[in-house]
Amino acid sequence: MTRTLVTRRRADKSEPVDVVLFAVGWTIGWLLLWRLRPLPAAADTVDRPAVAIVVPARNEAEALPHLLPTLVAQLRDGDELVVVDDHSTDATRDVATELGARVETPDVLPDGWLGKPHACWHGAQSTSAPFLLFLDADVQPAPDLLDRMAVACAAAPSSVVSVQPWHRTGRWVEQASLLANITALMGTGGFTVAGPRAAATMAFGPVLGVDRSTYDEAGGHGAVRAMHTEDIGRARAVGDARLYSGRPDTAFRMYPDGLRQLVQGWTRSIATGTRFAPWWLSLAVALWVWSLAGGWIAEPLVYPLSAAQFWVLGRRAGSMHPLTALLYPLAVAVFVVIFLRSVFAVVFRRDVTWKQRSVA
């Protein structure tokens, strides 16, 4: 009886500590994703430099119709639109040609190169416009994206300019990816309460622009030929980056094919991306995820606070159903499993299958 009372007293004393720890993690979450910064608007009459748009595409026949027509409508004199068909096994080449892009096919993937860096490098070499814009095939661009990116790149010619699109989810299983989208924004440091300069050597791959001379001086994609996160490698090679959010007019749909594609995609990139974040930023993100994962277990009364936070921050990263916020521990469980799987693949150098290729 006495032992039971002692145990209860110790548990009662630990409760304030649990609440304080939760409050710290919960507060950190707000500070890490304090304010999104959209790409600055460009005047309709802006006299911008020509842009070479390079779209690396492997088996993207279904995605390209959501990208290319909007890009074609924005082209100006001197612009180049190139889809690099990375040895697709579907109708990528035919779809790209029909929708108005010039199609290039690179040589067989050389030893030491990953598919996307090689496709981007080939596309860059096949164009000549003074600014390069690399776009993933699943991007759904704003109607004035080219003007805005060209103006942003011209204003910062020695920097990488990149945009993280808003994640437009479709099927229910895609909602499971939202925590990874949130941490991707947090992990760059570009949207913290401290401002954007914490993100000087981070970048987003889906929409990435750079002055051609800066690109060449930093070694092009040859300098990042074997990196899963070639976007971060590009920013590190250049030495400076400007980060923006695509919300609400530049979006993408990341993994429409379901859970298997989602797990493979994030496994490929999430742990390697974490390696390049500043240690204090990685620690801060981990503390926030911990508050989501364990806060409600230690103190059930905080569950609504985490659900509300997940709802607000999640909608900054992508489209979220209210039920996803209410069931946020499931999203946390998916994220933790994928993160551990990614760490395991990195530590033990396991291959990951992506786009029908085995990626080391």
C-alpha positions, 0 to 999 in steps of 0.5 A: 500500500505504501509503495503504491502511494509513493509510486502515485506521488512520483507520477504526480510530480512528473506530470508538470515536467511532461506538460512543460516538455510538450509545451516546448516542442509544441511552441517550437513547431510554430517557430519552425514554420512561422510564416510562408514566403511566396515567390514575389509577383512580377509585373505583366510588362516585365522585361525579363531574360530568356529562360531554359526550362528543363523537365527531367521525366521518367515515366511521366506520361500522366503528369505532363498534361498538368505541367506543359500546357501552362508552361507553353502559355507562358513562353516568350521569345528566347525561352526554351522548353525541353523535356528530357525523356530519361529512357521512359517505358511509357508514352512520355516522349509522345505526350511531351511532343504533342504538348509542345515541348522539345524532347531530348533523350540522354545517353545510357546512364553512366556509372557514378550518376543518378538518373535525375542529375544526369537528365538535368545536366543533359537538358542544361547542355542542350539549351542556351538561355541565360537562366535555367529553370529545372521543374519536376514533371509533377509540378502544376505551375502558377500561370505566371511562374516563369516571369516570377522565377526569371525576375527572382533569379535576375535579382539574385544571380549568385543564388539558387532560387527554389520553390516548394510546391503546395502538396495537392493530395488526392487519395486518402493514403496521400494524406499520410505524406503530409507530416513529411511535407511539413518537416521538409519545409521546417528542415530548410530553416527558410520559414522560421521566426528567425527569417530566411537566412538560416536556409542559405545552403538548402533548396527544393528540387521540384522548382529550382532556378539558377543563372547559367553562369552561376550554374556552370561555375559551381560545376553544374549537375556534375558536382552532384551527380551521385546525390539523392538530394541534388537540390541541396547539393546544388545550393551547397555548391553555389553557396547561397539559396532563396527559398519560397513556398508555392502555396497557393498557386504552384502545386504538385501531386507527389505520390498518386500511385499509393502507399508503395510509391509514397514509401519508396519516394520518401525513403529515397530522400528523407534521411539524406536530406536530414543529413545536410540540415544544421544540427540545431534545426534537425534537433528542433524538428525532432523535438516537435515531432516528439511532441506530436508522438508522445505528448498526448500519451504523457498527457492526454489533455494536450491531444486537441492542441496537437491536432489543431497545430497539425491542422494549421501547419499541415494546410501550409504544406498541402491539402488536408482533410479535417479527419487527418488532423484528428487522427494525426498520430497515424500520420506520425506513425507513418512518418516515423516508420518511413524515416527509420526505413530511410535511415536504415537504407543510408546507414547500411547502404541498401538500394531503393527502387524508384521509377523502375530503377535500383538506386544505390 
